[in-house]
Amino acid sequence: MKLALLAQNIGDTIKGRQQRPVQAETTFPVEFTHAYKSAQGCLIVRVSADGQYQIKKFEHQYKDVTDPWRQIDHAAFMECDADFDEADQLIAAIEQVVGTPALP
């Protein structure tokens, strides 16, 4: 999925939760692809029930992540048609769609 569309989809979900809280938190794992193959590096966007969100970058593929966030049910596994060096651009685009920065 293209970076801008991916940011819009994730951002819209976050905004929706801010307007209509739900029962449980969720995550959006994002893997980056290079020449149609998984690149090293991924993001996990964690969205709380009330729409607060955090984003973590990892220097390895999602399948190799050992962070506790990996145990949270994910809403969708997404692939970004960009190299991992564009991860900061994706984070900035999500923050722009939501209108507020991610929590630390």
C-alpha positions, 0 to 999 in steps of 0.5 A: 500500500502506498505511504499516503493511503496507509497513513490515511487508513490508520489515521482515520481509525485513530480518529474514529476511536477518539470519537467512539471509544471501543472495548479493547486496544489494538495494533497496526503492524506495518512492514516495509517492502523493497522490490516486493520483498520484506525489508528490514524494519517495521512499525507497530502503531498501538491504538488504545480503546479511547484513541490515544496512540503510540508508534514504535520503530523496530530495526527488524521484520515484524515476525522477529519482534519480541516487544510486548506490543506484539501480543496485542491483537492487531486490526490489520497487518499492513505492508508499506510500498516503501523502504524502511528509511521512509518510516519517519515520513509515515509517522509524520503522515499519520500524525498529520491525518490525526491532527495530534502527535503520537504519545511517547 
